[in-house]
Amino acid sequence: MTSHDQLHDSGQAGNTKPNYTLRRVKTLLAIIACTASATLLFTWRTADSQTATVLVSIIYILTGLWLTVRFAPRE
């Protein structure tokens, strides 16, 4: 029996409600971070600061992946 089955058997799944406000805030922050990092990535001069460029690239990739996984079909 998996932990998912145990939640349904114990009746705890009906007592918890998803926090839609938190989901919306996290999604909005991810969209803003992805847009801002993409803008900075393509408008910055890479010779100025290689560390900052790498940091912005990592933020762009991670937020893009998170948004992809978040909105990917679950079939």
VEXGUVEX-270010 format. One line per field, with one value per atom (N, C-alpha, C): atom name; z, x, y. Coordinates in nm, 2 decimals. Example, Ala and Ser with C-alpha at 12.3 -4.5 7.8 and 13.67 -1.06 7.14 Angstrom:
<atoms>
at = N	CA	C	N	CA	C
pz = 0.78	0.78	0.78	0.71	0.71	0.79
px = 1.32	1.23	1.32	1.28	1.37	1.29
py = -0.57	-0.45	-0.33	-0.22	-0.11	0.00
</atoms>
This chain:
<atoms>
at = N	CA	C	N	CA	C	N	CA	C	N	CA	C	N	CA	C	N	CA	C	N	CA	C	N	CA	C	N	CA	C	N	CA	C	N	CA	C	N	CA	C	N	CA	C	N	CA	C	N	CA	C	N	CA	C	N	CA	C	N	CA	C	N	CA	C	N	CA	C	N	CA	C	N	CA	C	N	CA	C	N	CA	C	N	CA	C	N	CA	C	N	CA	C	N	CA	C	N	CA	C	N	CA	C	N	CA	C	N	CA	C	N	CA	C	N	CA	C	N	CA	C	N	CA	C	N	CA	C	N	CA	C	N	CA	C	N	CA	C	N	CA	C	N	CA	C	N	CA	C	N	CA	C	N	CA	C	N	CA	C	N	CA	C	N	CA	C	N	CA	C	N	CA	C	N	CA	C	N	CA	C	N	CA	C	N	CA	C	N	CA	C	N	CA	C	N	CA	C	N	CA	C	N	CA	C	N	CA	C	N	CA	C	N	CA	C	N	CA	C	N	CA	C	N	CA	C	N	CA	C	N	CA	C	N	CA	C	N	CA	C	N	CA	C	N	CA	C	N	CA	C	N	CA	C	N	CA	C	N	CA	C
pz = 0.00	0.00	0.00	-0.09	-0.10	0.00	0.02	0.11	0.05	-0.08	-0.14	-0.10	-0.11	-0.07	0.08	0.16	0.30	0.34	0.26	0.29	0.26	0.15	0.11	0.21	0.26	0.35	0.48	0.53	0.66	0.67	0.55	0.54	0.56	0.56	0.58	0.45	0.34	0.21	0.20	0.25	0.24	0.34	0.44	0.54	0.49	0.40	0.36	0.23	0.22	0.10	0.04	-0.09	-0.16	-0.14	-0.12	-0.10	-0.24	-0.30	-0.43	-0.44	-0.33	-0.33	-0.33	-0.25	-0.25	-0.39	-0.45	-0.59	-0.69	-0.68	-0.77	-0.75	-0.62	-0.59	-0.64	-0.62	-0.66	-0.81	-0.88	-1.03	-1.08	-1.02	-1.06	-1.04	-0.92	-0.90	-1.00	-1.04	-1.13	-1.27	-1.31	-1.44	-1.44	-1.33	-1.32	-1.33	-1.25	-1.25	-1.38	-1.45	-1.58	-1.68	-1.68	-1.77	-1.75	-1.62	-1.58	-1.61	-1.58	-1.61	-1.76	-1.84	-1.98	-2.04	-1.99	-2.03	-2.00	-1.87	-1.83	-1.91	-1.93	-2.00	-2.14	-2.21	-2.35	-2.37	-2.26	-2.28	-2.21	-2.12	-2.05	-2.14	-2.12	-2.18	-2.10	-2.16	-2.09	-2.04	-2.10	-2.05	-1.92	-1.88	-1.76	-1.64	-1.62	-1.50	-1.54	-1.55	-1.59	-1.48	-1.35	-1.24	-1.24	-1.27	-1.27	-1.39	-1.50	-1.62	-1.59	-1.53	-1.49	-1.39	-1.30	-1.20	-1.27	-1.36	-1.43	-1.52	-1.58	-1.67	-1.59	-1.47	-1.38	-1.34	-1.30	-1.26	-1.38	-1.50	-1.62	-1.65	-1.64	-1.67	-1.56	-1.44	-1.33	-1.33	-1.35	-1.35	-1.48	-1.59	-1.71	-1.69	-1.63	-1.60	-1.51	-1.40	-1.30	-1.37	-1.45	-1.52	-1.62	-1.69	-1.78	-1.70	-1.59	-1.51	-1.45	-1.41	-1.35	-1.44	-1.57	-1.66	-1.76	-1.75	-1.84	-1.81	-1.92	-1.90	-1.81	-1.73	-1.63	-1.68	-1.81	-1.86	-1.90
px = 0.08	0.00	0.09	0.06	0.14	0.09	0.17	0.13	0.00	-0.01	-0.13	-0.25	-0.24	-0.36	-0.39	-0.29	-0.31	-0.39	-0.36	-0.43	-0.58	-0.61	-0.75	-0.82	-0.75	-0.81	-0.83	-0.75	-0.76	-0.86	-0.90	-1.00	-0.94	-0.80	-0.74	-0.74	-0.76	-0.75	-0.87	-0.98	-1.10	-1.09	-1.01	-1.00	-0.91	-0.82	-0.72	-0.77	-0.76	-0.80	-0.67	-0.66	-0.54	-0.54	-0.42	-0.40	-0.38	-0.50	-0.49	-0.42	-0.43	-0.37	-0.21	-0.16	-0.02	0.03	-0.05	-0.02	-0.01	-0.11	-0.11	0.01	0.04	0.16	0.29	0.31	0.43	0.44	0.33	0.33	0.36	0.30	0.33	0.47	0.53	0.67	0.76	0.72	0.80	0.80	0.68	0.66	0.75	0.74	0.82	0.97	1.01	1.15	1.20	1.12	1.16	1.17	1.07	1.07	1.19	1.20	1.31	1.45	1.47	1.60	1.62	1.52	1.54	1.57	1.51	1.54	1.68	1.72	1.86	1.96	1.93	2.02	2.05	1.94	1.96	2.00	2.00	2.03	2.16	2.21	2.34	2.45	2.56	2.69	2.75	2.78	2.84	2.98	3.05	3.19	3.19	3.08	3.08	3.10	3.02	3.03	2.99	3.08	3.05	2.97	3.00	2.93	2.78	2.75	2.61	2.54	2.61	2.55	2.51	2.60	2.58	2.46	2.45	2.34	2.21	2.20	2.08	2.04	2.14	2.11	2.05	2.11	2.05	1.91	1.88	1.75	1.65	1.70	1.61	1.58	1.68	1.66	1.57	1.59	1.52	1.37	1.35	1.21	1.14	1.21	1.15	1.11	1.20	1.17	1.05	1.05	0.94	0.81	0.80	0.68	0.64	0.73	0.70	0.64	0.70	0.65	0.52	0.50	0.38	0.26	0.28	0.17	0.17	0.25	0.26	0.13	0.08	-0.03	0.01	-0.08	-0.05	-0.10	-0.12	-0.17	-0.06
py = -0.12	0.00	0.12	0.22	0.34	0.44	0.55	0.65	0.72	0.73	0.79	0.71	0.58	0.49	0.51	0.52	0.53	0.66	0.77	0.89	0.88	0.81	0.79	0.70	0.60	0.50	0.56	0.65	0.71	0.83	0.88	0.98	1.12	1.13	1.26	1.35	1.28	1.36	1.45	1.42	1.51	1.62	1.62	1.73	1.84	1.82	1.92	1.98	2.11	2.19	2.24	2.24	2.30	2.45	2.50	2.64	2.71	2.75	2.80	2.94	3.02	3.15	3.13	3.03	3.01	2.96	2.87	2.82	2.94	3.03	3.14	3.24	3.26	3.34	3.28	3.15	3.08	3.08	3.06	3.07	3.20	3.31	3.44	3.48	3.44	3.47	3.39	3.27	3.20	3.26	3.31	3.38	3.51	3.58	3.71	3.68	3.58	3.54	3.50	3.42	3.37	3.48	3.57	3.68	3.78	3.81	3.90	3.84	3.71	3.65	3.64	3.61	3.60	3.74	3.84	3.98	4.02	3.99	4.02	3.94	3.81	3.72	3.77	3.82	3.86	4.01	4.09	4.23	4.26	4.18	4.21	4.18	4.25	4.22	4.11	4.00	3.89	3.91	4.01	4.04	4.11	4.18	4.25	4.16	4.06	3.98	3.84	3.75	3.61	3.54	3.57	3.51	3.55	3.68	3.72	3.66	3.64	3.58	3.44	3.36	3.22	3.22	3.30	3.30	3.33	3.43	3.46	3.34	3.28	3.16	3.05	3.02	2.92	2.95	3.07	3.11	3.09	3.13	3.12	2.97	2.89	2.74	2.68	2.71	2.65	2.69	2.82	2.87	2.82	2.81	2.75	2.61	2.53	2.39	2.38	2.46	2.45	2.48	2.58	2.62	2.51	2.45	2.34	2.22	2.18	2.07	2.11	2.23	2.27	2.27	2.30	2.31	2.20	2.10	1.98	1.90	1.84	1.74	1.63	1.58	1.48	1.34	1.32	1.20	1.10
</atoms>
